[in-house]
Amino acid sequence: AGITPEFLKMLTEIKEIFEHNRTDYRILICPAYNQKIFNREDLSKLQSIFGEQYIFDFSGMNEISVNKSNYYDEFHFKRYVGARMMDKIYSVQ
């Protein structure tokens, strides 16, 4: 389905709230067990709203998703994977 115009409007409103409150944020696109890549058009929309430097895309085939032991099941990655992603996205300035 992708990001609809209605959803795009909501995302823009969220960004405005972030700016108003001076929120320090990051947007994380999590790695999937099936290594499915996030829709590139939607990624571009997110980047244009929130800024490319605040979007972190771990979808697709990568060092996390290729190791199936990083997951409890097809929907949940292990705690250390989340911690590793948080370390990575908050170490980038």
Buried (B, 14 or more C-beta within 10 A) or exposed (E): EEBEEEEBEEBBEBBEEBEEEEEEEBBBBBBBBEBEBBBEEBBEBBBEBBEEEBBBBBBEEEEBBEEEEBBEEEEEBEEEBEEBBEEEBEEEE
